[in-house]
């Protein structure tokens, strides 16, 4: 029941990202393909995914709607290949976030859009929210503090993610839910356009 409420709240990120049409689409960290059901109109334009853990979607009936599966962005050789690059609850986990954003900027079409839904990691409402929902259920199930897991899994805070997106993209808009302030929101939606290709190339050249 508690985790069900949390998942219903998370759907705000999925629905917000899916408000845009067009493609082709590249989803970063597609996981169990749980976002595909929100993108029925985008699939016709071509829907590719990046997901290194193939066990997450192996045998999934939705896999037939996916055009290409990549383990990482570096496998995609074509520049400016996508009209939309999206991610939902992924960027906070990436240990090499600057380079991943730089690669996304290079893969995005000139008139494309980078979209991300992220938890308001580092904010009070987000901390209180997971402590009182999934934190409780995790403790009841495992007798372990989920906060320890979160500190290892969520390596990027929401302000850090937004600052990096603003570094790599010239136009960035932020929408928060349910209230328009970092400390009072549970999730944030990022919409970024016009990648700064010189910055992308500079960061990638330093690899």
FIMARNU-66552 format. One record per residue (C-alpha): residue in three letters; x, y, z; residue number from 1. Coordinates in Angstrom, 2 decimals. Layout:
{residu: ALA	u: X	v: Y	w: Z	num: NUM};
...
END
This chain:
{residu: UNK	u: 0.00	v: 0.00	w: 0.00	num: 1};
{residu: UNK	u: 2.77	v: 2.45	w: 0.97	num: 2};
{residu: UNK	u: 4.92	v: 1.57	w: -2.05	num: 3};
{residu: UNK	u: 1.84	v: 1.74	w: -4.29	num: 4};
{residu: UNK	u: 1.25	v: 5.35	w: -3.24	num: 5};
{residu: UNK	u: 4.89	v: 6.15	w: -3.98	num: 6};
{residu: UNK	u: 4.63	v: 4.64	w: -7.47	num: 7};
{residu: UNK	u: 1.48	v: 6.65	w: -8.21	num: 8};
{residu: UNK	u: 3.31	v: 9.84	w: -7.30	num: 9};
{residu: UNK	u: 6.24	v: 8.85	w: -9.52	num: 10};
{residu: UNK	u: 3.89	v: 8.69	w: -12.50	num: 11};
{residu: UNK	u: 3.96	v: 12.48	w: -12.56	num: 12};
{residu: UNK	u: 7.49	v: 12.26	w: -14.01	num: 13};
{residu: UNK	u: 6.43	v: 9.74	w: -16.66	num: 14};
{residu: UNK	u: 3.42	v: 11.77	w: -17.74	num: 15};
{residu: UNK	u: 5.36	v: 15.02	w: -17.83	num: 16};
{residu: UNK	u: 8.07	v: 13.56	w: -20.05	num: 17};
{residu: UNK	u: 5.49	v: 11.94	w: -22.34	num: 18};
{residu: UNK	u: 3.73	v: 15.25	w: -22.98	num: 19};
{residu: UNK	u: 6.15	v: 15.83	w: -25.87	num: 20};
{residu: UNK	u: 5.58	v: 14.04	w: -29.15	num: 21};
{residu: UNK	u: 8.00	v: 13.26	w: -31.94	num: 22};
{residu: UNK	u: 11.26	v: 11.44	w: -32.17	num: 23};
{residu: UNK	u: 13.23	v: 9.38	w: -32.70	num: 24};
{residu: UNK	u: 13.48	v: 8.83	w: -28.94	num: 25};
{residu: UNK	u: 16.40	v: 7.60	w: -26.86	num: 26};
{residu: UNK	u: 15.60	v: 6.61	w: -23.28	num: 27};
{residu: UNK	u: 18.52	v: 6.53	w: -20.86	num: 28};
{residu: UNK	u: 18.32	v: 3.86	w: -18.17	num: 29};
{residu: UNK	u: 15.17	v: 2.23	w: -19.47	num: 30};
{residu: UNK	u: 15.22	v: -0.43	w: -16.75	num: 31};
{residu: UNK	u: 12.12	v: -2.62	w: -16.86	num: 32};
{residu: UNK	u: 10.66	v: -0.59	w: -19.77	num: 33};
{residu: UNK	u: 8.03	v: 0.83	w: -17.42	num: 34};
{residu: UNK	u: 7.97	v: 4.15	w: -19.29	num: 35};
{residu: UNK	u: 7.08	v: 2.67	w: -22.68	num: 36};
{residu: UNK	u: 3.36	v: 2.52	w: -21.90	num: 37};
{residu: UNK	u: 3.36	v: 6.32	w: -21.68	num: 38};
{residu: UNK	u: 4.97	v: 6.73	w: -25.12	num: 39};
{residu: UNK	u: 2.56	v: 4.92	w: -27.47	num: 40};
{residu: UNK	u: 2.56	v: 7.78	w: -29.99	num: 41};
{residu: UNK	u: 6.36	v: 8.18	w: -29.95	num: 42};
{residu: UNK	u: 7.13	v: 4.54	w: -30.75	num: 43};
{residu: UNK	u: 6.21	v: 5.02	w: -34.40	num: 44};
{residu: UNK	u: 9.10	v: 7.50	w: -34.77	num: 45};
{residu: UNK	u: 11.65	v: 4.98	w: -33.47	num: 46};
{residu: UNK	u: 12.32	v: 4.21	w: -29.81	num: 47};
{residu: UNK	u: 15.82	v: 3.23	w: -28.68	num: 48};
{residu: UNK	u: 17.01	v: 2.51	w: -25.15	num: 49};
{residu: UNK	u: 20.24	v: 2.54	w: -23.17	num: 50};
{residu: UNK	u: 20.25	v: -0.05	w: -20.39	num: 51};
{residu: UNK	u: 23.35	v: -1.98	w: -19.27	num: 52};
{residu: UNK	u: 21.43	v: -4.49	w: -17.14	num: 53};
{residu: UNK	u: 19.62	v: -6.56	w: -19.75	num: 54};
{residu: UNK	u: 18.16	v: -8.80	w: -17.04	num: 55};
{residu: UNK	u: 15.78	v: -5.97	w: -16.16	num: 56};
{residu: UNK	u: 13.89	v: -6.22	w: -19.46	num: 57};
{residu: UNK	u: 14.70	v: -9.75	w: -20.62	num: 58};
{residu: UNK	u: 11.49	v: -11.48	w: -21.66	num: 59};
{residu: UNK	u: 9.45	v: -8.27	w: -21.39	num: 60};
{residu: UNK	u: 6.63	v: -8.23	w: -23.95	num: 61};
{residu: UNK	u: 7.19	v: -4.49	w: -24.51	num: 62};
{residu: UNK	u: 10.64	v: -5.13	w: -25.93	num: 63};
{residu: UNK	u: 9.13	v: -5.61	w: -29.40	num: 64};
{residu: UNK	u: 8.35	v: -1.88	w: -29.50	num: 65};
{residu: UNK	u: 12.04	v: -1.00	w: -29.03	num: 66};
{residu: UNK	u: 14.08	v: -0.37	w: -32.18	num: 67};
{residu: UNK	u: 17.63	v: -0.62	w: -30.81	num: 68};
{residu: UNK	u: 19.05	v: -1.63	w: -27.43	num: 69};
{residu: UNK	u: 22.38	v: -0.19	w: -26.29	num: 70};
{residu: UNK	u: 24.36	v: -0.88	w: -23.15	num: 71};
{residu: UNK	u: 25.80	v: 2.63	w: -23.16	num: 72};
{residu: UNK	u: 25.63	v: 5.84	w: -25.17	num: 73};
{residu: UNK	u: 29.13	v: 5.35	w: -26.55	num: 74};
{residu: UNK	u: 27.77	v: 2.54	w: -28.76	num: 75};
{residu: UNK	u: 25.70	v: 5.08	w: -30.72	num: 76};
{residu: UNK	u: 27.91	v: 6.43	w: -33.49	num: 77};
{residu: UNK	u: 25.56	v: 8.74	w: -35.37	num: 78};
{residu: UNK	u: 25.60	v: 12.39	w: -34.28	num: 79};
{residu: UNK	u: 22.38	v: 14.39	w: -33.85	num: 80};
{residu: UNK	u: 20.32	v: 11.23	w: -34.17	num: 81};
{residu: UNK	u: 17.42	v: 11.92	w: -31.77	num: 82};
{residu: UNK	u: 14.58	v: 14.38	w: -31.52	num: 83};
{residu: UNK	u: 14.10	v: 13.50	w: -27.86	num: 84};
{residu: UNK	u: 16.47	v: 12.07	w: -25.27	num: 85};
{residu: UNK	u: 14.65	v: 11.18	w: -22.07	num: 86};
{residu: UNK	u: 15.23	v: 9.71	w: -18.63	num: 87};
{residu: UNK	u: 13.05	v: 9.08	w: -15.60	num: 88};
{residu: UNK	u: 14.62	v: 8.73	w: -12.15	num: 89};
{residu: UNK	u: 18.01	v: 7.90	w: -13.64	num: 90};
{residu: UNK	u: 20.33	v: 10.92	w: -13.56	num: 91};
{residu: UNK	u: 20.66	v: 10.86	w: -9.77	num: 92};
{residu: UNK	u: 22.31	v: 7.42	w: -10.07	num: 93};
{residu: UNK	u: 24.94	v: 8.16	w: -12.73	num: 94};
{residu: UNK	u: 28.50	v: 8.30	w: -11.42	num: 95};
{residu: UNK	u: 29.78	v: 9.94	w: -14.62	num: 96};
{residu: UNK	u: 26.96	v: 12.41	w: -15.13	num: 97};
{residu: UNK	u: 28.92	v: 15.21	w: -16.88	num: 98};
{residu: UNK	u: 30.07	v: 12.91	w: -19.68	num: 99};
{residu: UNK	u: 26.66	v: 11.28	w: -20.00	num: 100};
{residu: UNK	u: 25.04	v: 14.69	w: -20.44	num: 101};
{residu: UNK	u: 27.75	v: 15.70	w: -22.91	num: 102};
{residu: UNK	u: 27.09	v: 12.57	w: -24.96	num: 103};
{residu: UNK	u: 23.35	v: 13.29	w: -24.91	num: 104};
{residu: UNK	u: 24.00	v: 16.81	w: -26.14	num: 105};
{residu: UNK	u: 26.00	v: 15.45	w: -29.03	num: 106};
{residu: UNK	u: 23.32	v: 12.89	w: -29.92	num: 107};
{residu: UNK	u: 20.45	v: 15.38	w: -29.86	num: 108};
{residu: UNK	u: 19.16	v: 17.00	w: -33.05	num: 109};
{residu: UNK	u: 19.56	v: 20.76	w: -33.35	num: 110};
{residu: UNK	u: 15.84	v: 21.26	w: -32.68	num: 111};
{residu: UNK	u: 15.59	v: 18.35	w: -30.24	num: 112};
{residu: UNK	u: 14.77	v: 18.30	w: -26.54	num: 113};
{residu: UNK	u: 16.44	v: 16.62	w: -23.57	num: 114};
{residu: UNK	u: 13.89	v: 15.66	w: -20.90	num: 115};
{residu: UNK	u: 14.44	v: 14.26	w: -17.44	num: 116};
{residu: UNK	u: 12.31	v: 13.51	w: -14.43	num: 117};
{residu: UNK	u: 14.30	v: 13.44	w: -11.19	num: 118};
{residu: UNK	u: 13.54	v: 13.21	w: -7.47	num: 119};
{residu: UNK	u: 14.11	v: 16.42	w: -5.53	num: 120};
{residu: UNK	u: 17.13	v: 14.82	w: -3.90	num: 121};
{residu: UNK	u: 18.57	v: 17.10	w: -1.23	num: 122};
{residu: UNK	u: 15.22	v: 18.77	w: -0.50	num: 123};
{residu: UNK	u: 13.22	v: 18.51	w: 2.73	num: 124};
{residu: UNK	u: 9.93	v: 17.30	w: 1.19	num: 125};
{residu: UNK	u: 11.70	v: 14.56	w: -0.75	num: 126};
{residu: UNK	u: 13.57	v: 13.39	w: 2.36	num: 127};
{residu: UNK	u: 10.39	v: 13.40	w: 4.46	num: 128};
{residu: UNK	u: 8.43	v: 11.72	w: 1.68	num: 129};
{residu: UNK	u: 10.63	v: 8.67	w: 1.22	num: 130};
{residu: UNK	u: 11.31	v: 8.38	w: 4.97	num: 131};
{residu: UNK	u: 7.57	v: 8.09	w: 5.63	num: 132};
{residu: UNK	u: 6.76	v: 5.78	w: 2.69	num: 133};
{residu: UNK	u: 9.35	v: 3.51	w: 1.09	num: 134};
{residu: UNK	u: 11.68	v: 4.04	w: 4.05	num: 135};
{residu: UNK	u: 9.07	v: 2.57	w: 6.39	num: 136};
{residu: UNK	u: 8.20	v: -0.37	w: 4.14	num: 137};
{residu: UNK	u: 11.90	v: -1.14	w: 3.60	num: 138};
{residu: UNK	u: 12.49	v: -1.19	w: 7.36	num: 139};
{residu: UNK	u: 9.48	v: -3.42	w: 8.00	num: 140};
{residu: UNK	u: 10.59	v: -5.85	w: 5.29	num: 141};
{residu: UNK	u: 14.35	v: -5.94	w: 5.93	num: 142};
{residu: UNK	u: 14.96	v: -4.27	w: 9.32	num: 143};
{residu: UNK	u: 17.50	v: -2.07	w: 7.57	num: 144};
{residu: UNK	u: 17.79	v: 1.70	w: 7.18	num: 145};
{residu: UNK	u: 17.05	v: 2.63	w: 3.56	num: 146};
{residu: UNK	u: 18.89	v: 5.88	w: 4.10	num: 147};
{residu: UNK	u: 22.18	v: 4.01	w: 3.95	num: 148};
{residu: UNK	u: 21.20	v: 2.54	w: 0.58	num: 149};
{residu: UNK	u: 20.03	v: 5.91	w: -0.70	num: 150};
{residu: UNK	u: 23.35	v: 7.56	w: 0.13	num: 151};
{residu: UNK	u: 25.13	v: 5.01	w: -2.06	num: 152};
{residu: UNK	u: 22.56	v: 4.90	w: -4.89	num: 153};
{residu: UNK	u: 21.70	v: 8.59	w: -5.22	num: 154};
{residu: UNK	u: 25.08	v: 10.13	w: -5.95	num: 155};
{residu: UNK	u: 23.77	v: 13.36	w: -7.54	num: 156};
{residu: UNK	u: 21.42	v: 15.82	w: -5.86	num: 157};
{residu: UNK	u: 18.73	v: 17.66	w: -7.80	num: 158};
{residu: UNK	u: 20.59	v: 21.03	w: -7.66	num: 159};
{residu: UNK	u: 23.77	v: 19.34	w: -8.92	num: 160};
{residu: UNK	u: 21.92	v: 17.72	w: -11.82	num: 161};
{residu: UNK	u: 20.19	v: 20.95	w: -12.80	num: 162};
{residu: UNK	u: 23.47	v: 22.90	w: -12.64	num: 163};
{residu: UNK	u: 25.13	v: 20.40	w: -14.99	num: 164};
{residu: UNK	u: 22.21	v: 20.43	w: -17.43	num: 165};
{residu: UNK	u: 22.43	v: 24.23	w: -17.51	num: 166};
{residu: UNK	u: 26.14	v: 23.98	w: -18.26	num: 167};
{residu: UNK	u: 25.60	v: 21.74	w: -21.30	num: 168};
{residu: UNK	u: 22.36	v: 23.26	w: -22.66	num: 169};
{residu: UNK	u: 21.58	v: 26.86	w: -23.52	num: 170};
{residu: UNK	u: 17.85	v: 26.73	w: -22.79	num: 171};
{residu: UNK	u: 16.65	v: 24.97	w: -19.64	num: 172};
{residu: UNK	u: 13.21	v: 25.00	w: -17.99	num: 173};
{residu: UNK	u: 12.37	v: 23.41	w: -14.63	num: 174};
{residu: UNK	u: 8.92	v: 22.37	w: -13.35	num: 175};
{residu: UNK	u: 8.51	v: 21.02	w: -9.81	num: 176};
{residu: UNK	u: 5.82	v: 18.87	w: -8.18	num: 177};
{residu: UNK	u: 3.75	v: 19.42	w: -6.14	num: 178};
{residu: UNK	u: 5.05	v: 22.87	w: -5.16	num: 179};
{residu: UNK	u: 7.38	v: 25.14	w: -7.17	num: 180};
{residu: UNK	u: 10.30	v: 25.15	w: -4.71	num: 181};
{residu: UNK	u: 13.13	v: 22.65	w: -4.35	num: 182};
{residu: UNK	u: 12.67	v: 22.17	w: -0.60	num: 183};
{residu: UNK	u: 8.89	v: 21.72	w: -0.95	num: 184};
{residu: UNK	u: 8.83	v: 19.45	w: -4.01	num: 185};
{residu: UNK	u: 9.00	v: 15.70	w: -4.45	num: 186};
{residu: UNK	u: 10.04	v: 15.66	w: -8.10	num: 187};
{residu: UNK	u: 11.41	v: 17.97	w: -10.76	num: 188};
{residu: UNK	u: 11.03	v: 17.90	w: -14.52	num: 189};
{residu: UNK	u: 13.89	v: 19.22	w: -16.64	num: 190};
{residu: UNK	u: 13.45	v: 20.31	w: -20.26	num: 191};
{residu: UNK	u: 16.62	v: 21.39	w: -22.07	num: 192};
{residu: UNK	u: 17.25	v: 22.55	w: -25.61	num: 193};
{residu: UNK	u: 20.11	v: 23.82	w: -27.77	num: 194};
{residu: UNK	u: 23.09	v: 21.82	w: -26.51	num: 195};
{residu: UNK	u: 26.35	v: 23.73	w: -26.17	num: 196};
{residu: UNK	u: 28.32	v: 21.45	w: -28.47	num: 197};
{residu: UNK	u: 31.66	v: 23.10	w: -27.78	num: 198};
{residu: UNK	u: 31.30	v: 22.32	w: -24.07	num: 199};
{residu: UNK	u: 30.14	v: 18.78	w: -24.86	num: 200};
{residu: UNK	u: 33.15	v: 18.16	w: -27.06	num: 201};
{residu: UNK	u: 35.53	v: 19.71	w: -24.55	num: 202};
{residu: UNK	u: 34.37	v: 17.42	w: -21.75	num: 203};
{residu: UNK	u: 34.41	v: 14.31	w: -23.95	num: 204};
{residu: UNK	u: 37.86	v: 15.13	w: -25.31	num: 205};
{residu: UNK	u: 39.18	v: 15.09	w: -21.73	num: 206};
{residu: UNK	u: 38.14	v: 11.44	w: -21.27	num: 207};
END
